[in-house]
Amino acid sequence: MDLLNIKPPKIALICLLISLILHLVFPLRIIPRLISPFLGTLFSVAGISILLWTLLLFQSKGTVVCPTDIPTVLIKEGPYQYTRRNFQKGIPHLQKQSP
């Protein structure tokens, strides 16, 4: 396996699986059980919202979503007026949720 050829979505999936396995093997409770499901849901909704907002913005502008393709439009509105790489910022929110 060529380690330098692993794409970011696969890296995020691998990290998510590793964190799930570590949680099952070493279940640590840092946040109380009463609050944990609420925070997990909040982070999940935030991550999915960022990803969908970014995807819909790209589609509405008619530019490519794939990072290896050549973009046709520079997007400077929506979440991009605050920060860049919003796809990469949405994925960690999904990893912060409690299993």
C-alpha positions in Angstrom: 0.0 0.0 0.0 1.4 3.4 -1.0 1.0 5.6 2.1 1.6 8.8 0.2 -1.3 8.1 -2.1 -4.1 8.0 0.6 -6.7 10.7 0.0 -8.0 12.9 2.8 -11.5 11.3 3.0 -9.9 7.9 3.5 -7.6 9.4 6.2 -10.6 10.8 8.0 -12.4 7.4 7.8 -9.4 5.6 9.1 -9.1 8.1 12.0 -12.8 7.7 12.8 -12.5 3.9 12.9 -9.4 4.1 15.1 -11.1 6.5 17.5 -14.1 4.2 17.7 -11.9 1.1 18.3 -10.0 3.0 21.0 -13.2 4.0 22.6 -14.5 0.5 22.7 -11.2 -0.9 24.1 -10.5 2.0 26.5 -13.9 3.6 27.4 -13.0 6.8 29.1 -15.8 9.1 30.4 -14.6 12.7 30.4 -18.0 14.2 29.9 -20.9 13.1 32.1 -23.3 10.6 30.6 -26.2 13.1 30.8 -24.5 15.7 28.6 -22.6 13.4 26.3 -25.5 12.5 23.9 -26.5 16.1 23.6 -22.9 17.2 22.7 -22.5 14.3 20.3 -25.6 15.3 18.5 -24.6 18.9 18.5 -21.2 18.2 16.9 -22.7 15.8 14.4 -25.3 18.3 13.3 -22.6 21.0 13.1 -20.3 18.8 11.0 -23.0 17.7 8.6 -24.3 21.3 8.3 -20.8 22.6 7.3 -20.4 19.8 4.8 -23.8 20.3 3.2 -23.6 24.1 3.2 -20.2 23.9 1.4 -21.4 21.2 -1.1 -24.6 23.2 -2.0 -22.5 26.4 -2.4 -20.2 24.7 -4.8 -23.1 23.2 -6.8 -24.9 26.6 -6.9 -21.8 28.3 -8.3 -21.3 25.4 -10.9 -17.7 24.6 -9.8 -16.1 21.3 -9.0 -16.2 19.7 -5.6 -13.3 17.3 -6.1 -10.1 18.9 -4.8 -7.9 17.4 -7.6 -10.0 19.0 -10.4 -9.4 22.6 -11.6 -11.9 25.0 -10.0 -13.9 27.3 -12.3 -14.9 29.8 -9.7 -13.3 31.3 -6.6 -15.9 31.2 -3.9 -15.7 34.0 -1.3 -19.1 33.9 0.3 -20.9 31.6 2.8 -18.5 29.8 5.1 -15.6 30.8 2.9 -15.8 34.5 4.0 -14.6 33.3 7.4 -12.3 30.4 6.6 -10.9 28.1 3.9 -11.1 24.3 3.6 -14.5 23.9 5.0 -14.8 20.3 3.9 -11.9 19.4 6.1 -13.3 21.4 9.0 -16.7 19.6 8.8 -15.3 16.1 9.1 -13.6 16.5 12.6 -16.9 17.6 14.0 -18.3 14.2 13.1 -15.4 12.6 14.9 -16.0 14.5 18.1 -19.3 12.9 18.7 -19.5 10.3 21.4 -20.2 6.7 20.3 
